[in-house]
Amino acid sequence: MLIDTLVAEIGSTTTVINAFSNITGSENDASGSLPKFLGQGQAPTTVLDGDVNIGLTNAIKDLKKNLGLDDIKYNRILATSSAAGGLRMTVHGLVHDMTVRAAKEAALGAGAIIKMVTSGKLRPSELQKIISIKPNLILVAGGVDYGERDTALYNFEKIAKLNLKVPVIYAGNIDNHDDIKFLAEQYNVKVYITENVYPKVDFLNVEPTRKIIQDAFEDHIIHAPGMTRVRELVDGHIIPTPGAVMEAAKLLYQHIGDLIVFDVGGATTDLHSVTAGSEDINLILTNPEPIAKRTVEGDLGVFVNLIHIVEKIGLDNLKKEFPDAEELIKNAKPIPETTREIEFIERLTLEAVLTALERHAGAFRSFYTPSGRRTVAEGKDLTVIKYIIGTGGALTGLPYRIKILEQVKTAYKNTDKLYPKNNPSILIDNQYIMASLGVLSKEYPGKALHLLYQSLNFKESQESYL
């Protein structure tokens, strides 16, 4: 059987392969054939064996078995990856609440794991920490356009002198471009120069930097340990898995409006929001927020980091609901099997979802001035969200996943947090293919959207965008 397109999700422990038909070719296929999700295969990731292709090949074999086929051929493979440590970045800007925050938002939205953030001129101890982190990419920003120049130039030169053989992205004051090019050539540093993430006060410009981060990741991930032969099989885009989920979320936003996406996994919980917020709250925001924002909670996982969620709830409190909690913790599995195990993981997933929401959302803050009490808003405004979407292993597999997300709809009561409040609809990525469709959307947005609607059981017309 000839399969049109395979998309591999190369995780730190598992490689999943998703098969799709009627993808390549024109967005408006004259034959009238709609894209279709055919099935899925998986196998352990083999980065630690020195060759990710072993796991990819085994996942394709599993796909073949699941489809009941003796053999399959395919036109092309694309991929997302969080293997080989994912996209490890360090971010360096000028003022913490301005260029540093803008650069951090750009990196997170692109799917990065941010290992270090600094503001101002780099100190010797910070330079040593960069060396120890061994980042895949380094992002340097600083200064509004035609404003302060020296800090970004200083930081770039100090990083260049470390001779890390790591590409550097420059997204600062455009007045520095010629000097950055000169320094990069002098120290033999691969540099990507893009638009300023903070070109003027109170204005974020993160999307050009997000795109260049993903381009740089694709250029250099093949040099990571165990990934050197990945291009032998993968001939299309390779982007960070969290960045692929964000790409899918942004595509949906263009067609259905303001949304948030919860991605609860074994190690982390990601929350993606795509919304401009309400006009009223934007008038009292103290700092600008990007339309597309991602936060990643490294302590909120329902397997690898299960114990952190238990500690947050409190073991004694948890034992009121689950007297056998200690046994359930001790015998936790990547995929719960018994009814009791499933109920326990659902409780932890609910805590992960509500905690991620609390950390992601902004809030009202009141203070007193000589003219009286004043209220402002700080952080991300989620009040006009129309859709709450669940993806990831937990929220696509647990029986009561919708009841878990229903709790998000009522969280705004009795709080100053900027939570969703207009009875948003709940959608589930039932086929667990959102990341795969994110990478497909880079070339085939209409077909990716059609498949997203199918996986989400979204009822709106599926004809106008193809």
Secondary structure as a PSIPRED ss2 file (coil, helix, strand):
# PSIPRED VFORMAT (PSIPRED V4.0)

   1 M C   1.000  0.000  0.000
   2 L E   0.000  0.000  1.000
   3 I E   0.000  0.000  1.000
   4 D E   0.000  0.000  1.000
   5 T E   0.000  0.000  1.000
   6 L E   0.000  0.000  1.000
   7 V E   0.000  0.000  1.000
   8 A E   0.000  0.000  1.000
   9 E E   0.000  0.000  1.000
  10 I E   0.000  0.000  1.000
  11 G C   1.000  0.000  0.000
  12 S C   1.000  0.000  0.000
  13 T C   1.000  0.000  0.000
  14 T E   0.000  0.000  1.000
  15 T E   0.000  0.000  1.000
  16 V E   0.000  0.000  1.000
  17 I E   0.000  0.000  1.000
  18 N E   0.000  0.000  1.000
  19 A E   0.000  0.000  1.000
  20 F E   0.000  0.000  1.000
  21 S E   0.000  0.000  1.000
  22 N C   1.000  0.000  0.000
  23 I C   1.000  0.000  0.000
  24 T C   1.000  0.000  0.000
  25 G C   1.000  0.000  0.000
  26 S C   1.000  0.000  0.000
  27 E C   1.000  0.000  0.000
  28 N C   1.000  0.000  0.000
  29 D C   1.000  0.000  0.000
  30 A C   1.000  0.000  0.000
  31 S C   1.000  0.000  0.000
  32 G C   1.000  0.000  0.000
  33 S C   1.000  0.000  0.000
  34 L C   1.000  0.000  0.000
  35 P C   1.000  0.000  0.000
  36 K E   0.000  0.000  1.000
  37 F E   0.000  0.000  1.000
  38 L E   0.000  0.000  1.000
  39 G E   0.000  0.000  1.000
  40 Q E   0.000  0.000  1.000
  41 G E   0.000  0.000  1.000
  42 Q E   0.000  0.000  1.000
  43 A E   0.000  0.000  1.000
  44 P E   0.000  0.000  1.000
  45 T C   1.000  0.000  0.000
  46 T C   1.000  0.000  0.000
  47 V H   0.000  1.000  0.000
  48 L H   0.000  1.000  0.000
  49 D H   0.000  1.000  0.000
  50 G C   1.000  0.000  0.000
  51 D C   1.000  0.000  0.000
  52 V H   0.000  1.000  0.000
  53 N H   0.000  1.000  0.000
  54 I H   0.000  1.000  0.000
  55 G H   0.000  1.000  0.000
  56 L H   0.000  1.000  0.000
  57 T H   0.000  1.000  0.000
  58 N H   0.000  1.000  0.000
  59 A H   0.000  1.000  0.000
  60 I H   0.000  1.000  0.000
  61 K H   0.000  1.000  0.000
  62 D H   0.000  1.000  0.000
  63 L H   0.000  1.000  0.000
  64 K H   0.000  1.000  0.000
  65 K H   0.000  1.000  0.000
  66 N H   0.000  1.000  0.000
  67 L C   1.000  0.000  0.000
  68 G C   1.000  0.000  0.000
  69 L C   1.000  0.000  0.000
  70 D C   1.000  0.000  0.000
  71 D C   1.000  0.000  0.000
  72 I C   1.000  0.000  0.000
  73 K E   0.000  0.000  1.000
  74 Y E   0.000  0.000  1.000
  75 N E   0.000  0.000  1.000
  76 R E   0.000  0.000  1.000
  77 I E   0.000  0.000  1.000
  78 L E   0.000  0.000  1.000
  79 A E   0.000  0.000  1.000
  80 T E   0.000  0.000  1.000
  81 S E   0.000  0.000  1.000
  82 S C   1.000  0.000  0.000
  83 A C   1.000  0.000  0.000
  84 A C   1.000  0.000  0.000
  85 G C   1.000  0.000  0.000
  86 G C   1.000  0.000  0.000
  87 L C   1.000  0.000  0.000
  88 R E   0.000  0.000  1.000
  89 M E   0.000  0.000  1.000
  90 T E   0.000  0.000  1.000
  91 V E   0.000  0.000  1.000
  92 H E   0.000  0.000  1.000
  93 G E   0.000  0.000  1.000
  94 L C   1.000  0.000  0.000
  95 V C   1.000  0.000  0.000
  96 H H   0.000  1.000  0.000
  97 D H   0.000  1.000  0.000
  98 M H   0.000  1.000  0.000
  99 T H   0.000  1.000  0.000
 100 V H   0.000  1.000  0.000
 101 R H   0.000  1.000  0.000
 102 A H   0.000  1.000  0.000
 103 A H   0.000  1.000  0.000
 104 K H   0.000  1.000  0.000
 105 E H   0.000  1.000  0.000
 106 A H   0.000  1.000  0.000
 107 A H   0.000  1.000  0.000
 108 L H   0.000  1.000  0.000
 109 G H   0.000  1.000  0.000
 110 A C   1.000  0.000  0.000
 111 G C   1.000  0.000  0.000
 112 A C   1.000  0.000  0.000
 113 I E   0.000  0.000  1.000
 114 I E   0.000  0.000  1.000
 115 K E   0.000  0.000  1.000
 116 M E   0.000  0.000  1.000
 117 V E   0.000  0.000  1.000
 118 T E   0.000  0.000  1.000
 119 S E   0.000  0.000  1.000
 120 G C   1.000  0.000  0.000
 121 K C   1.000  0.000  0.000
 122 L C   1.000  0.000  0.000
 123 R C   1.000  0.000  0.000
 124 P H   0.000  1.000  0.000
 125 S H   0.000  1.000  0.000
 126 E H   0.000  1.000  0.000
 127 L H   0.000  1.000  0.000
 128 Q H   0.000  1.000  0.000
 129 K H   0.000  1.000  0.000
 130 I H   0.000  1.000  0.000
 131 I H   0.000  1.000  0.000
 132 S H   0.000  1.000  0.000
 133 I H   0.000  1.000  0.000
 134 K C   1.000  0.000  0.000
 135 P C   1.000  0.000  0.000
 136 N C   1.000  0.000  0.000
 137 L E   0.000  0.000  1.000
 138 I E   0.000  0.000  1.000
 139 L E   0.000  0.000  1.000
 140 V E   0.000  0.000  1.000
 141 A C   1.000  0.000  0.000
 142 G C   1.000  0.000  0.000
 143 G C   1.000  0.000  0.000
 144 V C   1.000  0.000  0.000
 145 D C   1.000  0.000  0.000
 146 Y C   1.000  0.000  0.000
 147 G C   1.000  0.000  0.000
 148 E C   1.000  0.000  0.000
 149 R C   1.000  0.000  0.000
 150 D H   0.000  1.000  0.000
 151 T H   0.000  1.000  0.000
 152 A H   0.000  1.000  0.000
 153 L H   0.000  1.000  0.000
 154 Y H   0.000  1.000  0.000
 155 N H   0.000  1.000  0.000
 156 F H   0.000  1.000  0.000
 157 E H   0.000  1.000  0.000
 158 K H   0.000  1.000  0.000
 159 I H   0.000  1.000  0.000
 160 A H   0.000  1.000  0.000
 161 K H   0.000  1.000  0.000
 162 L C   1.000  0.000  0.000
 163 N C   1.000  0.000  0.000
 164 L C   1.000  0.000  0.000
 165 K C   1.000  0.000  0.000
 166 V C   1.000  0.000  0.000
 167 P C   1.000  0.000  0.000
 168 V E   0.000  0.000  1.000
 169 I E   0.000  0.000  1.000
 170 Y E   0.000  0.000  1.000
 171 A C   1.000  0.000  0.000
 172 G C   1.000  0.000  0.000
 173 N C   1.000  0.000  0.000
 174 I H   0.000  1.000  0.000
 175 D H   0.000  1.000  0.000
 176 N H   0.000  1.000  0.000
 177 H H   0.000  1.000  0.000
 178 D H   0.000  1.000  0.000
 179 D H   0.000  1.000  0.000
 180 I H   0.000  1.000  0.000
 181 K H   0.000  1.000  0.000
 182 F H   0.000  1.000  0.000
 183 L H   0.000  1.000  0.000
 184 A H   0.000  1.000  0.000
 185 E H   0.000  1.000  0.000
 186 Q H   0.000  1.000  0.000
 187 Y C   1.000  0.000  0.000
 188 N C   1.000  0.000  0.000
 189 V C   1.000  0.000  0.000
 190 K C   1.000  0.000  0.000
 191 V E   0.000  0.000  1.000
 192 Y E   0.000  0.000  1.000
 193 I E   0.000  0.000  1.000
 194 T C   1.000  0.000  0.000
 195 E C   1.000  0.000  0.000
 196 N C   1.000  0.000  0.000
 197 V C   1.000  0.000  0.000
 198 Y C   1.000  0.000  0.000
 199 P C   1.000  0.000  0.000
 200 K E   0.000  0.000  1.000
 201 V C   1.000  0.000  0.000
 202 D C   1.000  0.000  0.000
 203 F E   0.000  0.000  1.000
 204 L C   1.000  0.000  0.000
 205 N C   1.000  0.000  0.000
 206 V C   1.000  0.000  0.000
 207 E H   0.000  1.000  0.000
 208 P H   0.000  1.000  0.000
 209 T H   0.000  1.000  0.000
 210 R H   0.000  1.000  0.000
 211 K H   0.000  1.000  0.000
 212 I H   0.000  1.000  0.000
 213 I H   0.000  1.000  0.000
 214 Q H   0.000  1.000  0.000
 215 D H   0.000  1.000  0.000
 216 A H   0.000  1.000  0.000
 217 F H   0.000  1.000  0.000
 218 E H   0.000  1.000  0.000
 219 D H   0.000  1.000  0.000
 220 H H   0.000  1.000  0.000
 221 I H   0.000  1.000  0.000
 222 I H   0.000  1.000  0.000
 223 H H   0.000  1.000  0.000
 224 A C   1.000  0.000  0.000
 225 P C   1.000  0.000  0.000
 226 G C   1.000  0.000  0.000
 227 M C   1.000  0.000  0.000
 228 T C   1.000  0.000  0.000
 229 R C   1.000  0.000  0.000
 230 V H   0.000  1.000  0.000
 231 R H   0.000  1.000  0.000
 232 E H   0.000  1.000  0.000
 233 L C   1.000  0.000  0.000
 234 V C   1.000  0.000  0.000
 235 D C   1.000  0.000  0.000
 236 G C   1.000  0.000  0.000
 237 H C   1.000  0.000  0.000
 238 I E   0.000  0.000  1.000
 239 I E   0.000  0.000  1.000
 240 P E   0.000  0.000  1.000
 241 T H   0.000  1.000  0.000
 242 P H   0.000  1.000  0.000
 243 G H   0.000  1.000  0.000
 244 A H   0.000  1.000  0.000
 245 V H   0.000  1.000  0.000
 246 M H   0.000  1.000  0.000
 247 E H   0.000  1.000  0.000
 248 A H   0.000  1.000  0.000
 249 A H   0.000  1.000  0.000
 250 K H   0.000  1.000  0.000
 251 L H   0.000  1.000  0.000
 252 L H   0.000  1.000  0.000
 253 Y H   0.000  1.000  0.000
 254 Q H   0.000  1.000  0.000
 255 H H   0.000  1.000  0.000
 256 I H   0.000  1.000  0.000
 257 G C   1.000  0.000  0.000
 258 D C   1.000  0.000  0.000
 259 L E   0.000  0.000  1.000
 260 I E   0.000  0.000  1.000
 261 V E   0.000  0.000  1.000
 262 F E   0.000  0.000  1.000
 263 D E   0.000  0.000  1.000
 264 V E   0.000  0.000  1.000
 265 G C   1.000  0.000  0.000
 266 G C   1.000  0.000  0.000
 267 A C   1.000  0.000  0.000
 268 T C   1.000  0.000  0.000
 269 T E   0.000  0.000  1.000
 270 D E   0.000  0.000  1.000
 271 L E   0.000  0.000  1.000
 272 H E   0.000  0.000  1.000
 273 S E   0.000  0.000  1.000
 274 V E   0.000  0.000  1.000
 275 T C   1.000  0.000  0.000
 276 A C   1.000  0.000  0.000
 277 G C   1.000  0.000  0.000
 278 S C   1.000  0.000  0.000
 279 E H   0.000  1.000  0.000
 280 D H   0.000  1.000  0.000
 281 I H   0.000  1.000  0.000
 282 N H   0.000  1.000  0.000
 283 L C   1.000  0.000  0.000
 284 I C   1.000  0.000  0.000
 285 L E   0.000  0.000  1.000
 286 T C   1.000  0.000  0.000
 287 N C   1.000  0.000  0.000
 288 P C   1.000  0.000  0.000
 289 E C   1.000  0.000  0.000
 290 P C   1.000  0.000  0.000
 291 I C   1.000  0.000  0.000
 292 A E   0.000  0.000  1.000
 293 K E   0.000  0.000  1.000
 294 R E   0.000  0.000  1.000
 295 T E   0.000  0.000  1.000
 296 V E   0.000  0.000  1.000
 297 E E   0.000  0.000  1.000
 298 G C   1.000  0.000  0.000
 299 D C   1.000  0.000  0.000
 300 L C   1.000  0.000  0.000
 301 G C   1.000  0.000  0.000
 302 V C   1.000  0.000  0.000
 303 F C   1.000  0.000  0.000
 304 V C   1.000  0.000  0.000
 305 N C   1.000  0.000  0.000
 306 L H   0.000  1.000  0.000
 307 I H   0.000  1.000  0.000
 308 H H   0.000  1.000  0.000
 309 I H   0.000  1.000  0.000
 310 V H   0.000  1.000  0.000
 311 E H   0.000  1.000  0.000
 312 K H   0.000  1.000  0.000
 313 I H   0.000  1.000  0.000
 314 G C   1.000  0.000  0.000
 315 L H   0.000  1.000  0.000
 316 D H   0.000  1.000  0.000
 317 N H   0.000  1.000  0.000
 318 L H   0.000  1.000  0.000
 319 K H   0.000  1.000  0.000
 320 K H   0.000  1.000  0.000
 321 E H   0.000  1.000  0.000
 322 F C   1.000  0.000  0.000
 323 P C   1.000  0.000  0.000
 324 D C   1.000  0.000  0.000
 325 A H   0.000  1.000  0.000
 326 E H   0.000  1.000  0.000
 327 E H   0.000  1.000  0.000
 328 L H   0.000  1.000  0.000
 329 I H   0.000  1.000  0.000
 330 K H   0.000  1.000  0.000
 331 N C   1.000  0.000  0.000
 332 A C   1.000  0.000  0.000
 333 K C   1.000  0.000  0.000
 334 P C   1.000  0.000  0.000
 335 I C   1.000  0.000  0.000
 336 P C   1.000  0.000  0.000
 337 E C   1.000  0.000  0.000
 338 T C   1.000  0.000  0.000
 339 T H   0.000  1.000  0.000
 340 R H   0.000  1.000  0.000
 341 E H   0.000  1.000  0.000
 342 I H   0.000  1.000  0.000
 343 E H   0.000  1.000  0.000
 344 F H   0.000  1.000  0.000
 345 I H   0.000  1.000  0.000
 346 E H   0.000  1.000  0.000
 347 R H   0.000  1.000  0.000
 348 L H   0.000  1.000  0.000
 349 T H   0.000  1.000  0.000
 350 L H   0.000  1.000  0.000
 351 E H   0.000  1.000  0.000
 352 A H   0.000  1.000  0.000
 353 V H   0.000  1.000  0.000
 354 L H   0.000  1.000  0.000
 355 T H   0.000  1.000  0.000
 356 A H   0.000  1.000  0.000
 357 L H   0.000  1.000  0.000
 358 E H   0.000  1.000  0.000
 359 R H   0.000  1.000  0.000
 360 H H   0.000  1.000  0.000
 361 A E   0.000  0.000  1.000
 362 G C   1.000  0.000  0.000
 363 A E   0.000  0.000  1.000
 364 F E   0.000  0.000  1.000
 365 R E   0.000  0.000  1.000
 366 S E   0.000  0.000  1.000
 367 F E   0.000  0.000  1.000
 368 Y E   0.000  0.000  1.000
 369 T E   0.000  0.000  1.000
 370 P C   1.000  0.000  0.000
 371 S C   1.000  0.000  0.000
 372 G E   0.000  0.000  1.000
 373 R E   0.000  0.000  1.000
 374 R E   0.000  0.000  1.000
 375 T E   0.000  0.000  1.000
 376 V E   0.000  0.000  1.000
 377 A E   0.000  0.000  1.000
 378 E E   0.000  0.000  1.000
 379 G C   1.000  0.000  0.000
 380 K E   0.000  0.000  1.000
 381 D C   1.000  0.000  0.000
 382 L C   1.000  0.000  0.000
 383 T C   1.000  0.000  0.000
 384 V C   1.000  0.000  0.000
 385 I C   1.000  0.000  0.000
 386 K C   1.000  0.000  0.000
 387 Y E   0.000  0.000  1.000
 388 I E   0.000  0.000  1.000
 389 I E   0.000  0.000  1.000
 390 G E   0.000  0.000  1.000
 391 T E   0.000  0.000  1.000
 392 G H   0.000  1.000  0.000
 393 G H   0.000  1.000  0.000
 394 A H   0.000  1.000  0.000
 395 L H   0.000  1.000  0.000
 396 T H   0.000  1.000  0.000
 397 G H   0.000  1.000  0.000
 398 L C   1.000  0.000  0.000
 399 P C   1.000  0.000  0.000
 400 Y C   1.000  0.000  0.000
 401 R H   0.000  1.000  0.000
 402 I H   0.000  1.000  0.000
 403 K H   0.000  1.000  0.000
 404 I H   0.000  1.000  0.000
 405 L H   0.000  1.000  0.000
 406 E H   0.000  1.000  0.000
 407 Q H   0.000  1.000  0.000
 408 V H   0.000  1.000  0.000
 409 K H   0.000  1.000  0.000
 410 T C   1.000  0.000  0.000
 411 A C   1.000  0.000  0.000
 412 Y C   1.000  0.000  0.000
 413 K C   1.000  0.000  0.000
 414 N C   1.000  0.000  0.000
 415 T C   1.000  0.000  0.000
 416 D C   1.000  0.000  0.000
 417 K E   0.000  0.000  1.000
 418 L C   1.000  0.000  0.000
 419 Y C   1.000  0.000  0.000
 420 P C   1.000  0.000  0.000
 421 K C   1.000  0.000  0.000
 422 N C   1.000  0.000  0.000
 423 N C   1.000  0.000  0.000
 424 P C   1.000  0.000  0.000
 425 S E   0.000  0.000  1.000
 426 I E   0.000  0.000  1.000
 427 L E   0.000  0.000  1.000
 428 I E   0.000  0.000  1.000
 429 D C   1.000  0.000  0.000
 430 N C   1.000  0.000  0.000
 431 Q C   1.000  0.000  0.000
 432 Y C   1.000  0.000  0.000
 433 I C   1.000  0.000  0.000
 434 M H   0.000  1.000  0.000
 435 A H   0.000  1.000  0.000
 436 S H   0.000  1.000  0.000
 437 L H   0.000  1.000  0.000
 438 G H   0.000  1.000  0.000
 439 V H   0.000  1.000  0.000
 440 L H   0.000  1.000  0.000
 441 S C   1.000  0.000  0.000
 442 K C   1.000  0.000  0.000
 443 E C   1.000  0.000  0.000
 444 Y C   1.000  0.000  0.000
 445 P H   0.000  1.000  0.000
 446 G H   0.000  1.000  0.000
 447 K H   0.000  1.000  0.000
 448 A H   0.000  1.000  0.000
 449 L H   0.000  1.000  0.000
 450 H H   0.000  1.000  0.000
 451 L H   0.000  1.000  0.000
 452 L H   0.000  1.000  0.000
 453 Y H   0.000  1.000  0.000
 454 Q H   0.000  1.000  0.000
 455 S H   0.000  1.000  0.000
 456 L H   0.000  1.000  0.000
 457 N C   1.000  0.000  0.000
 458 F C   1.000  0.000  0.000
 459 K C   1.000  0.000  0.000
 460 E C   1.000  0.000  0.000
 461 S C   1.000  0.000  0.000
 462 Q C   1.000  0.000  0.000
 463 E C   1.000  0.000  0.000
 464 S C   1.000  0.000  0.000
 465 Y C   1.000  0.000  0.000
 466 L C   1.000  0.000  0.000
